[in-house]
Every structure is written in C-alpha cells, then in structure tokens.
Amino acid sequence: MTKVEFVVIGFPKCGTTSLVDNLNKHSKINCYYDTGSKESVFFHSDYFYNNETREKYEKYLVEGKINGEKNPTYIWNYFSLMNIQKYNPDMKLIICLRNPVDYIYSWYHQLFVNHKCKNNDENEKKDEEQNKLQEDEKKDEALDKPLDKPLDEMQEETDWDDLLKELGEESEDLEDSEDSEVPEEPEKPEQPEQPEESLEKSESNSNEKEKNKNFSFYDFYSSEQQKSKSYFINYISSVFELFPKENIRYVIQEEYEQDNQTELNKIFKFLGVEEETLDGMKKVKGKRPNGDMDEKTRKFLEHRYKIHNKKLFKIINRNIDIWNINVL
C-alpha cells in the first residue's frame, strides 16, 4: 500500500511552500498539499480519524514515488505529531528553520498586516477567520505599548529570570556580555511611499493603517503565545519524544535561499532518491506594507533570542553561522 513517507512539519514563514514547490519538480517525489490553502490538514485529529477524509487524501498519493505532504503548524500540535507517528513510525520529518528574529516579524506581518491590507471580496472569508484569530491572540494579554517605545524601557520590563528559567539557563550567563547592550531608542520602520489615490480610497487606506497601528509589532511580540512559538527548541524537543533524530532533516531558510540546488540535494539524499538538477526553482518573499524591521529593534530581538539559539544549536548539533549571532 502506498503511504506518505515524509512530512514537512514546521515552521511557518520559514520557506516551506517554496521548498514543497521545488521538491515536486523531482521526478520521484510527490509532495501533496491542498492547492487552495497550500496546507494539508490530514494529521490534525478531526481529519485523521475521518474515513471520508482519508480516502480523499490517499487518492493524491502516487505509486512508485516518494510521497510526502506539508503543514508547518503540525509541529505546534503534539496530537498531530502523535498521529504522524501512528500512521508511519518510520516517517521522515523535515523541519524548516529561520532566524527567529526574522521569523516572528514575518509571522506578525502575515497575521496582522498583510491580511488587513487585502480588501477584496475574494479574501472576505479569510478576513473574518483572521479577525477571530486576532481576538484570540489579544486575550494573551499583549501589552498596549507602541512599537517606538524606547528600548531601554522595554529592557526594564523584560523578565529575564522567567525567560532564562524556561530555557534552563542561569541569568549570570548574560552578565558582562557585550551583546547585552541595546540602543536607547528604536527607530520607526520606514513606511513605503503610497501612490496618489482618490480621496475616498486614501481615507480607506488611512483607516486600514490605523487598524494596523492598534496592534503593533510590540503588542504582538509581547504575547506569551507568540513568544513561545518563536522558541523553536520547545517544539523540536517534543518531536524527539516520538521520532529518532536520524529521521529528522533541518532546512535553514537562509542557506536554502542562497543555494537552492545544494540544499535540495541534501534533502534528496535524506529521502533516498537520486539527485536531479531542477529548473525554474521558486523563491518566495512576501511584501511587508509596514516596511522591514529597523536595526535597533533587530538588535534588541537578537539579544532576546541569544540564549535560545545557543541551546537550539546544541540540540540540532550544528551552529547556524548565517544567522550572525555570536552564541558560542
């Protein structure tokens, strides 16, 4: 019986869609995802135990190929990981990683900025679903602070003891560290220039910007749920409870974007298929209506993730030099 042999399980905003598009160019790989949402949901419990869903899902599997699928949020759901293990104990897992500083900023843009800037009928239903998600996130007691709050004040409000305790480190690790210094005040991200529009459309866009401003990046980052999701180590540790480490392949987005073919060749070897030179490979880079992160905010976040990355590098048994964070 043809079965799924690999799953791209995480993380969002780390290049999973681009990866699957390129994997499917290989003559011996068939990686399924729903063409509408670009995500499979089969291993979420509501679908996994539904015979009708299973039959529909298995129709997409191709005999004679290595079959896979992807949903970058599987890694957040332990029950989904258990379903994957139950379905195929020998499943190979691909985990896409990205510098958590860039990941959390990109995730914020997808959930609260890009989505709100879409104002057409095609996305109306998705807007309603995302608004509900917003309300759920706000319940996590995100602080009502603007993004341009001075970083020295932000630093004072940071409970380092709780963070370090969660990661199993002692607070002394950060004392006397040159990296612990942060600038006094962040600069606001530059806003992209807007084309001339009618007065009515300008007012509409102004309202949209005001809505976006009401939930700033700092509000988003202050949410305990979002900070937890940006600590990759917590979720990778859960994967270790169910699967042997040799069945896990890490793909670093920054390395993958630099050299698609080399990184894909490593994945081909991991999956047990021959190398193929692929043409027309895709790179995905989303637009950010609120602009890129300013350097002072970046330095603050790099400082916040320093301890996490140090432990992450240990458990995946490699230092990700391209992240340019001195954690050794």
C-alpha positions in Angstrom: 0.0 0.0 0.0 1.3 3.5 -1.0 1.9 5.6 2.1 3.2 9.1 3.0 6.9 8.7 3.7 7.9 12.2 4.7 6.2 15.3 6.1 7.3 19.0 6.2 6.1 19.7 9.8 7.4 23.2 10.6 7.8 26.1 11.0 5.6 28.8 9.4 7.3 31.6 7.4 10.4 29.5 7.1 10.2 28.7 3.3 8.0 25.6 3.5 5.9 26.5 0.5 8.8 27.3 -1.7 10.5 24.0 -0.6 7.5 21.9 -1.5 7.1 23.6 -4.9 10.7 22.7 -5.7 10.5 19.2 -4.3 7.6 18.5 -6.6 9.9 19.2 -9.6 11.8 16.0 -8.8 10.7 13.1 -11.0 10.5 10.7 -8.0 8.8 13.0 -5.4 5.2 13.7 -4.9 4.5 16.1 -2.1 0.8 16.7 -1.6 -0.8 19.9 -0.4 -4.2 21.4 -0.9 -4.0 23.7 -4.0 -6.3 26.2 -2.3 -4.7 26.7 1.1 -1.3 25.2 0.2 -1.5 23.2 3.5 -2.6 19.7 4.2 -4.5 19.2 7.5 -4.8 15.4 7.3 -2.9 14.7 10.5 -4.9 17.0 12.6 -7.2 14.8 14.7 -10.5 15.9 13.2 -9.3 14.7 9.8 -7.1 11.8 10.7 -9.9 9.8 12.2 -12.4 10.6 9.4 -12.6 7.7 6.8 -14.0 10.0 4.1 -11.1 12.4 4.5 -8.6 9.6 4.5 -9.9 8.2 1.2 -9.8 11.7 -0.4 -6.3 12.2 0.9 -4.9 8.9 -0.3 -6.1 9.5 -3.8 -3.4 12.0 -4.2 -0.6 9.5 -3.4 1.3 8.2 -6.4 2.6 4.7 -6.6 6.3 4.4 -7.4 7.2 7.9 -6.0 8.3 9.1 -2.5 5.1 10.6 -1.2 5.1 13.5 1.3 3.0 16.4 2.5 3.4 19.6 4.5 1.8 21.7 7.1 4.2 23.9 9.0 1.9 24.1 12.0 1.9 20.3 12.7 5.0 20.9 14.9 2.9 23.1 17.3 0.3 20.3 17.9 1.6 17.3 19.8 -1.5 15.3 18.9 -0.8 15.9 15.2 2.8 14.6 15.8 1.3 11.5 17.5 -1.0 10.9 14.5 2.0 11.1 12.2 3.9 8.6 14.3 0.8 6.3 14.4 0.4 6.5 10.7 4.0 5.7 9.9 6.5 5.1 12.7 9.4 5.4 10.2 8.2 8.8 8.9 10.9 11.2 7.8 10.4 14.7 9.0 11.7 18.0 7.5 11.8 21.0 9.8 12.4 24.4 8.2 14.1 26.9 10.5 14.7 30.6 10.1 16.4 33.2 12.3 13.7 33.7 15.0 14.1 37.4 14.8 13.0 37.4 11.1 10.5 34.6 11.7 8.5 36.4 14.4 8.4 39.7 12.4 7.3 37.9 9.2 4.7 35.9 11.2 3.3 39.2 12.6 3.0 40.6 9.1 1.1 37.6 7.8 -1.3 37.6 10.7 -1.9 41.3 11.3 -0.6 43.4 8.5 -0.7 41.7 5.1 -4.1 40.3 5.8 -5.7 43.6 6.8 -4.3 45.3 3.7 -6.2 42.9 1.5 -9.6 44.5 0.9 -11.4 42.5 -1.8 -14.2 40.0 -1.9 -12.0 37.0 -2.6 -10.4 37.4 0.8 -13.5 38.4 2.8 -14.0 35.0 4.3 -10.3 34.7 5.3 -10.5 38.2 6.8 -13.3 37.0 9.1 -11.3 34.0 10.2 -8.2 36.1 10.8 -10.1 38.7 12.8 -11.2 35.9 15.1 -7.5 34.8 15.4 -6.7 38.4 16.3 -9.1 38.4 19.2 -7.7 35.1 20.4 -4.2 36.5 20.4 -5.2 39.6 22.2 -6.6 37.5 25.0 -3.0 36.5 25.7 -2.6 39.9 27.4 -0.4 41.6 24.9 0.9 44.8 26.3 -0.6 48.0 25.0 2.7 49.7 24.0 3.6 51.3 20.7 6.4 49.9 18.6 8.6 53.0 19.1 8.7 52.6 22.8 12.3 53.3 24.0 14.3 50.0 24.1 15.8 50.8 27.5 12.3 50.9 28.9 11.4 47.7 27.1 14.5 46.1 28.6 13.4 47.1 32.1 10.1 45.4 31.6 11.6 42.2 30.3 11.6 39.4 32.9 14.9 37.8 32.1 14.7 35.4 35.1 11.4 33.8 33.8 12.8 33.6 30.3 16.1 32.0 31.4 14.4 29.7 33.8 12.2 28.5 30.9 15.3 27.8 28.8 17.2 26.2 31.7 19.9 28.8 31.8 21.2 31.0 34.6 20.9 34.8 34.5 24.6 35.1 35.1 25.2 33.9 31.5 24.1 37.3 30.3 26.0 39.4 32.8 29.0 41.4 31.5 28.1 40.3 27.9 28.8 42.9 25.3 25.8 41.6 23.4 23.5 42.6 26.3 23.9 46.3 25.5 20.9 47.6 23.4 20.4 51.0 21.9 18.4 53.5 23.9 15.6 54.1 21.4 14.4 52.3 18.3 13.7 54.0 15.0 10.3 53.6 13.4 10.3 51.3 10.4 10.2 53.4 7.2 6.8 53.3 5.5 6.7 52.6 1.8 5.6 55.5 -0.3 2.0 55.3 -1.4 0.8 56.2 -4.9 -1.6 59.0 -5.4 -5.2 57.9 -4.9 -8.7 59.3 -4.8 -9.8 61.0 -1.6 -12.2 58.1 -0.8 -9.6 55.4 -1.3 -7.0 57.4 0.7 -9.4 57.6 3.6 -10.0 53.9 3.4 -6.2 53.1 3.4 -5.8 55.5 6.3 -8.4 53.6 8.3 -6.6 50.3 7.5 -3.3 51.8 8.7 -4.9 52.9 11.9 -6.3 49.4 12.5 -2.8 48.0 11.9 -1.3 50.6 14.3 -3.7 49.5 17.0 -1.9 46.2 17.2 1.7 46.9 16.8 4.6 44.5 16.5 5.5 45.2 20.1 1.9 44.1 21.1 2.3 41.0 19.0 5.8 40.2 20.4 4.6 40.7 24.0 2.0 38.0 23.6 3.2 34.9 25.6 1.8 32.6 23.0 3.8 34.2 20.2 7.0 34.3 22.2 6.5 30.6 22.9 6.0 29.8 19.2 9.3 31.6 18.4 11.2 29.4 20.8 11.8 26.5 18.3 13.6 24.4 20.8 10.4 23.7 22.8 8.7 22.1 19.8 11.7 20.3 18.4 12.2 18.7 21.8 8.6 17.3 21.5 9.5 15.8 18.2 12.4 13.9 19.8 9.9 12.2 22.1 8.3 10.4 19.1 10.9 10.1 16.4 14.6 9.2 16.2 16.9 12.1 15.4 18.2 10.3 12.3 14.7 10.7 10.8 14.8 14.5 11.1 16.3 16.8 8.5 16.7 20.6 9.2 16.5 23.1 6.4 17.8 26.6 7.2 15.8 29.1 5.2 18.7 31.5 4.7 21.0 28.7 3.4 18.3 27.4 1.2 17.6 30.8 -0.3 21.4 31.2 -1.0 21.7 27.9 -2.9 18.5 26.0 -3.6 20.1 23.2 -5.5 22.8 22.3 -2.9 20.3 22.2 -0.1 17.8 20.2 -2.2 20.5 17.7 -3.0 20.9 17.1 0.8 17.2 16.5 1.1 17.1 14.1 -1.9 19.8 12.1 -0.1 17.8 12.2 3.1 14.7 10.9 1.3 16.7 8.2 -0.6 16.2 9.5 -4.2 18.8 10.3 -6.7 20.0 13.9 -7.2 18.3 15.8 -10.0 19.2 19.3 -11.3 16.0 21.3 -11.2 15.0 24.2 -13.4 12.7 27.2 -12.6 13.0 26.9 -8.8 10.9 29.2 -6.8 11.9 31.7 -4.1 9.1 33.2 -2.0 9.4 36.6 -0.4 6.3 38.3 0.8 5.7 42.0 0.8 5.6 44.0 4.0 3.3 47.0 3.9 4.7 48.3 7.2 8.3 48.0 5.9 11.2 46.0 7.1 12.4 45.9 10.7 14.7 48.7 11.8 18.1 47.8 13.0 17.7 48.9 16.6 14.6 46.7 17.0 16.6 43.8 15.4 19.5 44.2 17.9 17.1 44.1 20.8 15.5 40.9 19.5 18.8 39.3 18.7 19.7 39.9 22.4 16.4 38.3 23.5 17.0 35.1 21.4 20.7 34.7 22.2 20.2 32.1 24.9 17.5 30.2 22.9 19.7 30.0 19.8 22.6 28.7 21.9 20.5 25.8 23.2 18.9 25.2 19.8 22.3 24.8 18.1 23.2 22.2 20.7 20.2 20.0 20.2 20.4 20.1 16.4 24.2 19.6 16.7 25.3 22.5 14.5 26.0 26.2 14.6 24.0 28.2 12.1 26.6 30.8 11.2 24.4 32.6 8.7 22.2 33.9 11.5 25.2 36.1 12.5 24.6 35.6 16.2 27.6 35.0 18.4 26.4 32.3 20.8 29.5 30.2 21.1 
